[in-house]
Amino acid sequence: MIKKCKQCGKVLTSGESNNVCDNCRKLKRDKQKAVNDARKLKKKGHL
């Protein structure tokens, strides 16, 4: 069975798990990191 990425529809290779390709996972992680960094700054009162 061919699995496709939930976000971009790219066909997944066997090494890529839980229905998201490595590219989308990386993008998601980078976005999450940005959100977390902003939250930390807000807590410290910089924003």
PDB file of N, H, CA, C and O in Angstrom:
ATOM      1  N   MET A   1       0.832  -1.200   0.000  1.00  0.00           N
ATOM      2  CA  MET A   1       0.000   0.000   0.000  1.00  0.00           C
ATOM      3  C   MET A   1       0.874   1.260   0.000  1.00  0.00           C
ATOM      4  O   MET A   1       1.857   1.354   0.734  1.00  0.00           O
ATOM      5  N   ILE A   2       0.493   2.207  -0.829  1.00  0.00           N
ATOM      6  H   ILE A   2      -0.306   2.131  -1.426  1.00  0.00           H
ATOM      7  CA  ILE A   2       1.260   3.450  -0.894  1.00  0.00           C
ATOM      8  C   ILE A   2       0.637   4.471   0.050  1.00  0.00           C
ATOM      9  O   ILE A   2      -0.550   4.786  -0.039  1.00  0.00           O
ATOM     10  N   LYS A   3       1.459   4.974   0.947  1.00  0.00           N
ATOM     11  H   LYS A   3       2.423   4.718   1.019  1.00  0.00           H
ATOM     12  CA  LYS A   3       0.972   5.997   1.877  1.00  0.00           C
ATOM     13  C   LYS A   3       1.333   7.362   1.329  1.00  0.00           C
ATOM     14  O   LYS A   3       2.393   7.545   0.731  1.00  0.00           O
ATOM     15  N   LYS A   4       0.448   8.312   1.538  1.00  0.00           N
ATOM     16  H   LYS A   4      -0.414   8.163   2.023  1.00  0.00           H
ATOM     17  CA  LYS A   4       0.724   9.680   1.111  1.00  0.00           C
ATOM     18  C   LYS A   4       0.720  10.612   2.313  1.00  0.00           C
ATOM     19  O   LYS A   4       0.031  10.375   3.306  1.00  0.00           O
ATOM     20  N   CYS A   5       1.498  11.670   2.200  1.00  0.00           N
ATOM     21  H   CYS A   5       2.057  11.863   1.394  1.00  0.00           H
ATOM     22  CA  CYS A   5       1.580  12.661   3.268  1.00  0.00           C
ATOM     23  C   CYS A   5       0.228  13.341   3.449  1.00  0.00           C
ATOM     24  O   CYS A   5      -0.428  13.722   2.479  1.00  0.00           O
ATOM     25  N   LYS A   6      -0.176  13.485   4.703  1.00  0.00           N
ATOM     26  H   LYS A   6       0.357  13.176   5.491  1.00  0.00           H
ATOM     27  CA  LYS A   6      -1.463  14.123   4.996  1.00  0.00           C
ATOM     28  C   LYS A   6      -1.461  15.589   4.605  1.00  0.00           C
ATOM     29  O   LYS A   6      -2.500  16.136   4.232  1.00  0.00           O
ATOM     30  N   GLN A   7      -0.283  16.240   4.687  1.00  0.00           N
ATOM     31  H   GLN A   7       0.560  15.796   4.990  1.00  0.00           H
ATOM     32  CA  GLN A   7      -0.244  17.672   4.453  1.00  0.00           C
ATOM     33  C   GLN A   7      -0.019  18.047   2.994  1.00  0.00           C
ATOM     34  O   GLN A   7      -0.705  18.925   2.471  1.00  0.00           O
ATOM     35  N   CYS A   8       0.947  17.386   2.318  1.00  0.00           N
ATOM     36  H   CYS A   8       1.505  16.673   2.742  1.00  0.00           H
ATOM     37  CA  CYS A   8       1.258  17.812   0.947  1.00  0.00           C
ATOM     38  C   CYS A   8       0.876  16.775  -0.107  1.00  0.00           C
ATOM     39  O   CYS A   8       0.869  17.082  -1.299  1.00  0.00           O
ATOM     40  N   GLY A   9       0.558  15.545   0.321  1.00  0.00           N
ATOM     41  H   GLY A   9       0.564  15.295   1.290  1.00  0.00           H
ATOM     42  CA  GLY A   9       0.148  14.525  -0.638  1.00  0.00           C
ATOM     43  C   GLY A   9       1.295  13.799  -1.314  1.00  0.00           C
ATOM     44  O   GLY A   9       1.068  12.984  -2.209  1.00  0.00           O
ATOM     45  N   LYS A  10       2.534  14.081  -0.899  1.00  0.00           N
ATOM     46  H   LYS A  10       2.719  14.743  -0.172  1.00  0.00           H
ATOM     47  CA  LYS A  10       3.702  13.405  -1.450  1.00  0.00           C
ATOM     48  C   LYS A  10       3.698  11.945  -1.011  1.00  0.00           C
ATOM     49  O   LYS A  10       3.318  11.635   0.118  1.00  0.00           O
ATOM     50  N   VAL A  11       4.117  11.052  -1.898  1.00  0.00           N
ATOM     51  H   VAL A  11       4.426  11.304  -2.815  1.00  0.00           H
ATOM     52  CA  VAL A  11       4.187   9.630  -1.545  1.00  0.00           C
ATOM     53  C   VAL A  11       5.303   9.428  -0.530  1.00  0.00           C
ATOM     54  O   VAL A  11       6.430   9.885  -0.727  1.00  0.00           O
ATOM     55  N   LEU A  12       4.975   8.739   0.553  1.00  0.00           N
ATOM     56  H   LEU A  12       4.060   8.369   0.712  1.00  0.00           H
ATOM     57  CA  LEU A  12       5.948   8.539   1.629  1.00  0.00           C
ATOM     58  C   LEU A  12       6.882   7.376   1.331  1.00  0.00           C
ATOM     59  O   LEU A  12       6.477   6.379   0.731  1.00  0.00           O
ATOM     60  N   THR A  13       8.138   7.510   1.755  1.00  0.00           N
ATOM     61  H   THR A  13       8.467   8.319   2.242  1.00  0.00           H
ATOM     62  CA  THR A  13       9.062   6.393   1.673  1.00  0.00           C
ATOM     63  C   THR A  13       8.864   5.560   2.936  1.00  0.00           C
ATOM     64  O   THR A  13       8.209   6.003   3.880  1.00  0.00           O
ATOM     65  N   SER A  14       9.425   4.366   2.953  1.00  0.00           N
ATOM     66  H   SER A  14       9.957   4.006   2.187  1.00  0.00           H
ATOM     67  CA  SER A  14       9.209   3.452   4.090  1.00  0.00           C
ATOM     68  C   SER A  14       9.766   4.021   5.390  1.00  0.00           C
ATOM     69  O   SER A  14       9.292   3.664   6.469  1.00  0.00           O
ATOM     70  N   GLY A  15      10.759   4.897   5.310  1.00  0.00           N
ATOM     71  H   GLY A  15      11.144   5.187   4.434  1.00  0.00           H
ATOM     72  CA  GLY A  15      11.368   5.451   6.516  1.00  0.00           C
ATOM     73  C   GLY A  15      10.553   6.556   7.165  1.00  0.00           C
ATOM     74  O   GLY A  15      10.799   6.929   8.312  1.00  0.00           O
ATOM     75  N   GLU A  16       9.584   7.076   6.427  1.00  0.00           N
ATOM     76  H   GLU A  16       9.385   6.774   5.495  1.00  0.00           H
ATOM     77  CA  GLU A  16       8.797   8.190   6.952  1.00  0.00           C
ATOM     78  C   GLU A  16       7.535   7.663   7.626  1.00  0.00           C
ATOM     79  O   GLU A  16       6.722   6.977   7.006  1.00  0.00           O
ATOM     80  N   SER A  17       7.388   7.994   8.895  1.00  0.00           N
ATOM     81  H   SER A  17       8.048   8.552   9.398  1.00  0.00           H
ATOM     82  CA  SER A  17       6.289   7.407   9.660  1.00  0.00           C
ATOM     83  C   SER A  17       5.111   8.355   9.810  1.00  0.00           C
ATOM     84  O   SER A  17       5.126   9.479   9.309  1.00  0.00           O
ATOM     85  N   ASN A  18       4.107   7.884  10.498  1.00  0.00           N
ATOM     86  H   ASN A  18       4.095   6.971  10.905  1.00  0.00           H
ATOM     87  CA  ASN A  18       2.837   8.545  10.814  1.00  0.00           C
ATOM     88  C   ASN A  18       2.319   9.575   9.797  1.00  0.00           C
ATOM     89  O   ASN A  18       1.988  10.707  10.150  1.00  0.00           O
ATOM     90  N   ASN A  19       2.260   9.157   8.549  1.00  0.00           N
ATOM     91  H   ASN A  19       2.529   8.238   8.262  1.00  0.00           H
ATOM     92  CA  ASN A  19       1.507   9.865   7.505  1.00  0.00           C
ATOM     93  C   ASN A  19       1.934  11.293   7.189  1.00  0.00           C
ATOM     94  O   ASN A  19       1.176  12.039   6.570  1.00  0.00           O
ATOM     95  N   VAL A  20       3.147  11.686   7.609  1.00  0.00           N
ATOM     96  H   VAL A  20       3.763  11.080   8.112  1.00  0.00           H
ATOM     97  CA  VAL A  20       3.640  13.014   7.265  1.00  0.00           C
ATOM     98  C   VAL A  20       5.060  12.871   6.733  1.00  0.00           C
ATOM     99  O   VAL A  20       5.898  12.222   7.359  1.00  0.00           O
ATOM    100  N   CYS A  21       5.331  13.472   5.582  1.00  0.00           N
ATOM    101  H   CYS A  21       4.650  13.999   5.073  1.00  0.00           H
ATOM    102  CA  CYS A  21       6.679  13.349   5.014  1.00  0.00           C
ATOM    103  C   CYS A  21       7.679  14.166   5.840  1.00  0.00           C
ATOM    104  O   CYS A  21       7.292  15.073   6.577  1.00  0.00           O
ATOM    105  N   ASP A  22       8.955  13.838   5.711  1.00  0.00           N
ATOM    106  H   ASP A  22       9.270  13.102   5.113  1.00  0.00           H
ATOM    107  CA  ASP A  22      10.000  14.495   6.494  1.00  0.00           C
ATOM    108  C   ASP A  22       9.987  16.002   6.297  1.00  0.00           C
ATOM    109  O   ASP A  22      10.215  16.762   7.238  1.00  0.00           O
ATOM    110  N   ASN A  23       9.716  16.432   5.059  1.00  0.00           N
ATOM    111  H   ASN A  23       9.531  15.815   4.294  1.00  0.00           H
ATOM    112  CA  ASN A  23       9.702  17.857   4.755  1.00  0.00           C
ATOM    113  C   ASN A  23       8.642  18.595   5.566  1.00  0.00           C
ATOM    114  O   ASN A  23       8.922  19.623   6.183  1.00  0.00           O
ATOM    115  N   CYS A  24       7.421  18.058   5.559  1.00  0.00           N
ATOM    116  H   CYS A  24       7.194  17.222   5.059  1.00  0.00           H
ATOM    117  CA  CYS A  24       6.325  18.680   6.320  1.00  0.00           C
ATOM    118  C   CYS A  24       6.593  18.629   7.815  1.00  0.00           C
ATOM    119  O   CYS A  24       6.276  19.569   8.544  1.00  0.00           O
ATOM    120  N   ARG A  25       7.178  17.529   8.267  1.00  0.00           N
ATOM    121  H   ARG A  25       7.435  16.766   7.675  1.00  0.00           H
ATOM    122  CA  ARG A  25       7.480  17.405   9.691  1.00  0.00           C
ATOM    123  C   ARG A  25       8.476  18.478  10.103  1.00  0.00           C
ATOM    124  O   ARG A  25       8.340  19.089  11.163  1.00  0.00           O
ATOM    125  N   LYS A  26       9.483  18.706   9.252  1.00  0.00           N
ATOM    126  H   LYS A  26       9.593  18.210   8.391  1.00  0.00           H
ATOM    127  CA  LYS A  26      10.499  19.716   9.539  1.00  0.00           C
ATOM    128  C   LYS A  26       9.860  21.109   9.575  1.00  0.00           C
ATOM    129  O   LYS A  26      10.140  21.903  10.473  1.00  0.00           O
ATOM    130  N   LEU A  27       9.005  21.396   8.599  1.00  0.00           N
ATOM    131  H   LEU A  27       8.777  20.751   7.870  1.00  0.00           H
ATOM    132  CA  LEU A  27       8.332  22.692   8.555  1.00  0.00           C
ATOM    133  C   LEU A  27       7.499  22.908   9.810  1.00  0.00           C
ATOM    134  O   LEU A  27       7.505  23.988  10.401  1.00  0.00           O
ATOM    135  N   LYS A  28       6.781  21.857  10.206  1.00  0.00           N
ATOM    136  H   LYS A  28       6.776  20.980   9.725  1.00  0.00           H
ATOM    137  CA  LYS A  28       5.929  21.931  11.387  1.00  0.00           C
ATOM    138  C   LYS A  28       6.767  22.182  12.637  1.00  0.00           C
ATOM    139  O   LYS A  28       6.400  22.981  13.498  1.00  0.00           O
ATOM    140  N   ARG A  29       7.908  21.478  12.720  1.00  0.00           N
ATOM    141  H   ARG A  29       8.207  20.828  12.021  1.00  0.00           H
ATOM    142  CA  ARG A  29       8.779  21.619  13.884  1.00  0.00           C
ATOM    143  C   ARG A  29       9.351  23.046  13.949  1.00  0.00           C
ATOM    144  O   ARG A  29       9.424  23.642  15.023  1.00  0.00           O
ATOM    145  N   ASP A  30       9.751  23.580  12.795  1.00  0.00           N
ATOM    146  H   ASP A  30       9.691  23.095  11.922  1.00  0.00           H
ATOM    147  CA  ASP A  30      10.301  24.937  12.758  1.00  0.00           C
ATOM    148  C   ASP A  30       9.244  25.956  13.192  1.00  0.00           C
ATOM    149  O   ASP A  30       9.535  26.897  13.930  1.00  0.00           O
ATOM    150  N   LYS A  31       8.013  25.748  12.719  1.00  0.00           N
ATOM    151  H   LYS A  31       7.777  24.983  12.120  1.00  0.00           H
ATOM    152  CA  LYS A  31       6.919  26.652  13.079  1.00  0.00           C
ATOM    153  C   LYS A  31       6.646  26.573  14.584  1.00  0.00           C
ATOM    154  O   LYS A  31       6.465  27.595  15.247  1.00  0.00           O
ATOM    155  N   GLN A  32       6.620  25.343  15.114  1.00  0.00           N
ATOM    156  H   GLN A  32       6.767  24.513  14.576  1.00  0.00           H
ATOM    157  CA  GLN A  32       6.374  25.139  16.540  1.00  0.00           C
ATOM    158  C   GLN A  32       7.466  25.800  17.373  1.00  0.00           C
ATOM    159  O   GLN A  32       7.193  26.383  18.422  1.00  0.00           O
ATOM    160  N   LYS A  33       8.713  25.704  16.891  1.00  0.00           N
ATOM    161  H   LYS A  33       8.935  25.230  16.038  1.00  0.00           H
ATOM    162  CA  LYS A  33       9.842  26.293  17.599  1.00  0.00           C
ATOM    163  C   LYS A  33       9.688  27.815  17.651  1.00  0.00           C
ATOM    164  O   LYS A  33       9.939  28.434  18.685  1.00  0.00           O
ATOM    165  N   ALA A  34       9.277  28.407  16.542  1.00  0.00           N
ATOM    166  H   ALA A  34       9.073  27.904  15.703  1.00  0.00           H
ATOM    167  CA  ALA A  34       9.073  29.853  16.482  1.00  0.00           C
ATOM    168  C   ALA A  34       7.990  30.289  17.472  1.00  0.00           C
ATOM    169  O   ALA A  34       8.128  31.298  18.164  1.00  0.00           O
ATOM    170  N   VAL A  35       6.906  29.502  17.524  1.00  0.00           N
ATOM    171  H   VAL A  35       6.793  28.682  16.962  1.00  0.00           H
ATOM    172  CA  VAL A  35       5.816  29.795  18.453  1.00  0.00           C
ATOM    173  C   VAL A  35       6.315  29.707  19.895  1.00  0.00           C
ATOM    174  O   VAL A  35       6.014  30.570  20.719  1.00  0.00           O
ATOM    175  N   ASN A  36       7.082  28.655  20.191  1.00  0.00           N
ATOM    176  H   ASN A  36       7.327  27.953  19.522  1.00  0.00           H
ATOM    177  CA  ASN A  36       7.607  28.472  21.545  1.00  0.00           C
ATOM    178  C   ASN A  36       8.560  29.595  21.937  1.00  0.00           C
ATOM    179  O   ASN A  36       8.509  30.093  23.062  1.00  0.00           O
ATOM    180  N   ASP A  37       9.437  29.995  21.002  1.00  0.00           N
ATOM    181  H   ASP A  37       9.479  29.589  20.089  1.00  0.00           H
ATOM    182  CA  ASP A  37      10.385  31.065  21.283  1.00  0.00           C
ATOM    183  C   ASP A  37       9.642  32.364  21.587  1.00  0.00           C
ATOM    184  O   ASP A  37       9.997  33.089  22.516  1.00  0.00           O
ATOM    185  N   ALA A  38       8.611  32.649  20.796  1.00  0.00           N
ATOM    186  H   ALA A  38       8.323  32.060  20.041  1.00  0.00           H
ATOM    187  CA  ALA A  38       7.816  33.860  21.013  1.00  0.00           C
ATOM    188  C   ALA A  38       7.139  33.818  22.381  1.00  0.00           C
ATOM    189  O   ALA A  38       7.058  34.827  23.081  1.00  0.00           O
ATOM    190  N   ARG A  39       6.659  32.643  22.743  1.00  0.00           N
ATOM    191  H   ARG A  39       6.725  31.823  22.174  1.00  0.00           H
ATOM    192  CA  ARG A  39       5.978  32.481  24.024  1.00  0.00           C
ATOM    193  C   ARG A  39       6.950  32.727  25.183  1.00  0.00           C
ATOM    194  O   ARG A  39       6.607  33.379  26.169  1.00  0.00           O
ATOM    195  N   LYS A  40       8.168  32.193  25.045  1.00  0.00           N
ATOM    196  H   LYS A  40       8.447  31.664  24.244  1.00  0.00           H
ATOM    197  CA  LYS A  40       9.180  32.390  26.085  1.00  0.00           C
ATOM    198  C   LYS A  40       9.514  33.867  26.246  1.00  0.00           C
ATOM    199  O   LYS A  40       9.619  34.366  27.366  1.00  0.00           O
ATOM    200  N   LEU A  41       9.680  34.567  25.121  1.00  0.00           N
ATOM    201  H   LEU A  41       9.594  34.161  24.211  1.00  0.00           H
ATOM    202  CA  LEU A  41      10.000  35.988  25.167  1.00  0.00           C
ATOM    203  C   LEU A  41       8.870  36.763  25.838  1.00  0.00           C
ATOM    204  O   LEU A  41       9.106  37.677  26.628  1.00  0.00           O
ATOM    205  N   LYS A  42       7.644  36.381  25.508  1.00  0.00           N
ATOM    206  H   LYS A  42       7.451  35.638  24.867  1.00  0.00           H
ATOM    207  CA  LYS A  42       6.482  37.056  26.073  1.00  0.00           C
ATOM    208  C   LYS A  42       6.470  36.888  27.598  1.00  0.00           C
ATOM    209  O   LYS A  42       6.185  37.830  28.338  1.00  0.00           O
ATOM    210  N   LYS A  43       6.786  35.664  28.051  1.00  0.00           N
ATOM    211  H   LYS A  43       7.018  34.899  27.450  1.00  0.00           H
ATOM    212  CA  LYS A  43       6.823  35.381  29.488  1.00  0.00           C
ATOM    213  C   LYS A  43       7.837  36.268  30.196  1.00  0.00           C
ATOM    214  O   LYS A  43       7.592  36.755  31.300  1.00  0.00           O
ATOM    215  N   LYS A  44       8.983  36.472  29.543  1.00  0.00           N
ATOM    216  H   LYS A  44       9.182  36.077  28.646  1.00  0.00           H
ATOM    217  CA  LYS A  44      10.034  37.287  30.146  1.00  0.00           C
ATOM    218  C   LYS A  44       9.726  38.774  30.044  1.00  0.00           C
ATOM    219  O   LYS A  44      10.406  39.598  30.655  1.00  0.00           O
ATOM    220  N   GLY A  45       8.697  39.116  29.268  1.00  0.00           N
ATOM    221  H   GLY A  45       8.145  38.447  28.771  1.00  0.00           H
ATOM    222  CA  GLY A  45       8.280  40.517  29.169  1.00  0.00           C
ATOM    223  C   GLY A  45       8.977  41.310  28.079  1.00  0.00           C
ATOM    224  O   GLY A  45       9.001  42.540  28.128  1.00  0.00           O
ATOM    225  N   HIS A  46       9.552  40.616  27.084  1.00  0.00           N
ATOM    226  H   HIS A  46       9.532  39.617  27.044  1.00  0.00           H
ATOM    227  CA  HIS A  46      10.227  41.330  25.999  1.00  0.00           C
ATOM    228  C   HIS A  46       9.265  41.801  24.930  1.00  0.00           C
ATOM    229  O   HIS A  46       9.546  42.766  24.220  1.00  0.00           O
ATOM    230  N   LEU A  47       8.118  41.122  24.809  1.00  0.00           N
ATOM    231  H   LEU A  47       7.890  40.338  25.387  1.00  0.00           H
ATOM    232  CA  LEU A  47       7.178  41.497  23.744  1.00  0.00           C
ATOM    233  C   LEU A  47       6.003  42.272  24.316  1.00  0.00           C
ATOM    234  O   LEU A  47       5.107  42.673  23.573  1.00  0.00           O
TER     235      LEU A  47
END
